[in-house]
Amino acid sequence: INMPVYNIELERTELKEIIAAESTTKQRLGRLGRTQPGEFDALYNYAPGI
């Protein structure tokens, strides 16, 4: 997911792509439609052997 992260060197907030926990994706799914219309597509990448 994209999360806002403050960059001290540039003195601004940037969006960074990070790995999200399953609970975070469920929270975003629960928020869907409450703030504005939209769709949620959770894409998972599983590494073999984990």
N, C-alpha and C positions, 0 to 999 in steps of 0.2 A: 504494500500500500504506500501511498505518498503521505508523508508526515512533514509538517513544518518544523524545521530545525534552525536555530539561530547560529549564524556563522560569525564568530567573534572577529576574525581577521577582516572580513568584508563589512562588518557591522550591519547585517541585514538578515532577514529570515528567508530561507530557501526551502523548496520542497525536495525531500530526499526519498528515494524508493527504499523501503526497508521490508524485512520479512516480518509478517504479522502473526501473532498467536491466533489460534482458532477462536478464542474468546473475543478477540478484537473484531474478527470478521463477523461473528454472530451479533456483536453490538451494532456494527454498521448496518447489518441486515435489519435489525430491529428499528433503526432510525429511519429506514427507507420510507418515503412517503409522508413523513411527519413534517419535514421542513419545506420540501418542494417535490414536485413529481420527478420520478426518475426510475432507473433500473439498477439492479445490483447483480454483478457477475463475479463470483469468487473463482479465481483461477489458482489451482494448486500445482506445485512442482515437487514431486516426491523423489528423493534420491533412493535408488535400490540399496537394500541392506540396512536401512535405518529403522 
